[in-house]
Amino acid sequence: QVQLVESGGGLVQAGGSLRLSCAASGRTFSNYAMGWFRQAPGKEREFVTYINWSGGSTYYADSVKGRFTISRDNAKNTMYLQMNSLKPEDTAIYYCAAGWPGTAVAGHEYDYWGQGTQVTVSS
């Protein structure tokens, strides 16, 4: 069993930066792959980025590649999402997830989810 809590969301202007955190509790955090997903009003949940159990492999959606960076610190049981050059279309609730997905972009294949944190980017 793993419990996840996101933090760090807020309101920023276009072009600004924000750093999200996902704190995990429970056993053997380092055994799980992790991902970030987001959901904007009136739209379906979409994949943002993925990191494997060791942090040695990452994958990004085309919409955020070059602007967002995912990382993890297994000793601190925490995953991070550094978001730079933010755009209004990045506005959404951001969720962290953990598990052993067969496909990194498939949200329904993750086992554990946080409650979400709101990110709003103004123009």
Contacts in CASP RR format, 6 or more apart in sequence:
PFRMAT RR
TARGET T0000
AUTHOR 0000-0000-0000
METHOD contacts of the structure
MODEL  1
QVQLVESGGGLVQAGGSLRLSCAASGRTFSNYAMGWFRQAPGKEREFVTY
INWSGGSTYYADSVKGRFTISRDNAKNTMYLQMNSLKPEDTAIYYCAAGW
PGTAVAGHEYDYWGQGTQVTVSS
1 26 0 8 1.000
1 27 0 8 1.000
1 112 0 8 1.000
2 24 0 8 1.000
2 25 0 8 1.000
2 26 0 8 1.000
2 27 0 8 1.000
2 29 0 8 1.000
2 32 0 8 1.000
2 98 0 8 1.000
2 99 0 8 1.000
2 111 0 8 1.000
2 112 0 8 1.000
3 24 0 8 1.000
3 25 0 8 1.000
3 26 0 8 1.000
3 112 0 8 1.000
3 114 0 8 1.000
4 22 0 8 1.000
4 23 0 8 1.000
4 24 0 8 1.000
4 96 0 8 1.000
4 97 0 8 1.000
4 98 0 8 1.000
4 112 0 8 1.000
4 113 0 8 1.000
4 114 0 8 1.000
5 22 0 8 1.000
5 23 0 8 1.000
5 114 0 8 1.000
5 115 0 8 1.000
6 20 0 8 1.000
6 21 0 8 1.000
6 22 0 8 1.000
6 94 0 8 1.000
6 95 0 8 1.000
6 96 0 8 1.000
6 114 0 8 1.000
6 115 0 8 1.000
6 116 0 8 1.000
6 117 0 8 1.000
7 20 0 8 1.000
7 21 0 8 1.000
7 22 0 8 1.000
7 23 0 8 1.000
7 117 0 8 1.000
8 18 0 8 1.000
8 19 0 8 1.000
8 20 0 8 1.000
8 21 0 8 1.000
8 117 0 8 1.000
9 18 0 8 1.000
9 20 0 8 1.000
9 94 0 8 1.000
9 117 0 8 1.000
9 118 0 8 1.000
9 119 0 8 1.000
10 18 0 8 1.000
10 117 0 8 1.000
10 118 0 8 1.000
10 119 0 8 1.000
10 120 0 8 1.000
11 120 0 8 1.000
11 121 0 8 1.000
11 122 0 8 1.000
12 18 0 8 1.000
12 86 0 8 1.000
12 119 0 8 1.000
12 120 0 8 1.000
12 121 0 8 1.000
12 122 0 8 1.000
13 121 0 8 1.000
13 122 0 8 1.000
14 86 0 8 1.000
14 87 0 8 1.000
14 88 0 8 1.000
14 121 0 8 1.000
14 122 0 8 1.000
14 123 0 8 1.000
15 84 0 8 1.000
15 85 0 8 1.000
15 86 0 8 1.000
15 87 0 8 1.000
15 121 0 8 1.000
16 84 0 8 1.000
16 85 0 8 1.000
16 86 0 8 1.000
16 121 0 8 1.000
17 82 0 8 1.000
17 83 0 8 1.000
17 84 0 8 1.000
17 85 0 8 1.000
17 86 0 8 1.000
18 83 0 8 1.000
18 86 0 8 1.000
18 119 0 8 1.000
19 80 0 8 1.000
19 81 0 8 1.000
19 82 0 8 1.000
19 83 0 8 1.000
20 36 0 8 1.000
20 80 0 8 1.000
20 81 0 8 1.000
20 83 0 8 1.000
20 94 0 8 1.000
20 96 0 8 1.000
20 117 0 8 1.000
20 119 0 8 1.000
21 78 0 8 1.000
21 79 0 8 1.000
21 80 0 8 1.000
21 81 0 8 1.000
22 34 0 8 1.000
22 36 0 8 1.000
22 78 0 8 1.000
22 79 0 8 1.000
22 80 0 8 1.000
22 81 0 8 1.000
22 96 0 8 1.000
22 114 0 8 1.000
23 77 0 8 1.000
23 78 0 8 1.000
24 77 0 8 1.000
24 78 0 8 1.000
24 79 0 8 1.000
24 98 0 8 1.000
25 77 0 8 1.000
26 77 0 8 1.000
29 74 0 8 1.000
29 77 0 8 1.000
29 98 0 8 1.000
30 53 0 8 1.000
30 54 0 8 1.000
30 74 0 8 1.000
31 53 0 8 1.000
32 53 0 8 1.000
32 98 0 8 1.000
32 99 0 8 1.000
32 100 0 8 1.000
32 112 0 8 1.000
33 50 0 8 1.000
33 51 0 8 1.000
33 52 0 8 1.000
33 53 0 8 1.000
33 98 0 8 1.000
33 99 0 8 1.000
33 100 0 8 1.000
33 101 0 8 1.000
33 104 0 8 1.000
34 50 0 8 1.000
34 51 0 8 1.000
34 70 0 8 1.000
34 72 0 8 1.000
34 79 0 8 1.000
34 96 0 8 1.000
34 97 0 8 1.000
34 98 0 8 1.000
34 99 0 8 1.000
35 48 0 8 1.000
35 49 0 8 1.000
35 50 0 8 1.000
35 51 0 8 1.000
35 70 0 8 1.000
35 79 0 8 1.000
35 96 0 8 1.000
35 97 0 8 1.000
35 98 0 8 1.000
35 104 0 8 1.000
35 110 0 8 1.000
36 48 0 8 1.000
36 49 0 8 1.000
36 50 0 8 1.000
36 70 0 8 1.000
36 81 0 8 1.000
36 94 0 8 1.000
36 95 0 8 1.000
36 96 0 8 1.000
36 97 0 8 1.000
37 45 0 8 1.000
37 46 0 8 1.000
37 47 0 8 1.000
37 48 0 8 1.000
37 94 0 8 1.000
37 95 0 8 1.000
37 97 0 8 1.000
37 107 0 8 1.000
38 45 0 8 1.000
38 46 0 8 1.000
38 48 0 8 1.000
38 90 0 8 1.000
38 92 0 8 1.000
38 93 0 8 1.000
38 94 0 8 1.000
38 95 0 8 1.000
38 119 0 8 1.000
39 45 0 8 1.000
39 46 0 8 1.000
39 92 0 8 1.000
39 93 0 8 1.000
39 95 0 8 1.000
40 89 0 8 1.000
40 91 0 8 1.000
40 92 0 8 1.000
40 93 0 8 1.000
45 95 0 8 1.000
45 107 0 8 1.000
46 61 0 8 1.000
47 61 0 8 1.000
47 104 0 8 1.000
47 105 0 8 1.000
47 106 0 8 1.000
47 107 0 8 1.000
48 60 0 8 1.000
48 61 0 8 1.000
48 64 0 8 1.000
48 68 0 8 1.000
48 81 0 8 1.000
48 94 0 8 1.000
49 58 0 8 1.000
49 59 0 8 1.000
49 60 0 8 1.000
49 61 0 8 1.000
49 64 0 8 1.000
49 68 0 8 1.000
49 70 0 8 1.000
49 81 0 8 1.000
50 58 0 8 1.000
50 59 0 8 1.000
50 60 0 8 1.000
50 70 0 8 1.000
50 104 0 8 1.000
50 105 0 8 1.000
51 57 0 8 1.000
51 58 0 8 1.000
51 70 0 8 1.000
51 71 0 8 1.000
51 72 0 8 1.000
51 79 0 8 1.000
52 58 0 8 1.000
54 74 0 8 1.000
55 71 0 8 1.000
55 72 0 8 1.000
58 70 0 8 1.000
59 104 0 8 1.000
59 105 0 8 1.000
60 66 0 8 1.000
60 68 0 8 1.000
60 70 0 8 1.000
61 105 0 8 1.000
63 89 0 8 1.000
64 83 0 8 1.000
64 90 0 8 1.000
67 83 0 8 1.000
67 84 0 8 1.000
67 85 0 8 1.000
67 86 0 8 1.000
68 81 0 8 1.000
68 82 0 8 1.000
68 83 0 8 1.000
68 84 0 8 1.000
69 81 0 8 1.000
69 82 0 8 1.000
69 84 0 8 1.000
70 79 0 8 1.000
70 80 0 8 1.000
70 81 0 8 1.000
70 82 0 8 1.000
71 79 0 8 1.000
71 80 0 8 1.000
71 82 0 8 1.000
72 78 0 8 1.000
72 79 0 8 1.000
72 80 0 8 1.000
73 79 0 8 1.000
73 80 0 8 1.000
79 96 0 8 1.000
81 94 0 8 1.000
81 96 0 8 1.000
83 90 0 8 1.000
83 119 0 8 1.000
86 119 0 8 1.000
86 121 0 8 1.000
87 121 0 8 1.000
88 121 0 8 1.000
88 122 0 8 1.000
88 123 0 8 1.000
89 121 0 8 1.000
90 119 0 8 1.000
90 121 0 8 1.000
91 119 0 8 1.000
91 120 0 8 1.000
91 121 0 8 1.000
92 119 0 8 1.000
93 116 0 8 1.000
93 117 0 8 1.000
93 118 0 8 1.000
93 119 0 8 1.000
94 116 0 8 1.000
94 117 0 8 1.000
94 118 0 8 1.000
94 119 0 8 1.000
95 113 0 8 1.000
95 114 0 8 1.000
95 115 0 8 1.000
95 116 0 8 1.000
96 113 0 8 1.000
96 114 0 8 1.000
96 116 0 8 1.000
97 107 0 8 1.000
97 110 0 8 1.000
97 112 0 8 1.000
97 113 0 8 1.000
97 114 0 8 1.000
98 110 0 8 1.000
98 111 0 8 1.000
98 112 0 8 1.000
99 110 0 8 1.000
99 111 0 8 1.000
99 112 0 8 1.000
100 111 0 8 1.000
101 107 0 8 1.000
101 109 0 8 1.000
101 110 0 8 1.000
102 109 0 8 1.000
103 109 0 8 1.000
END
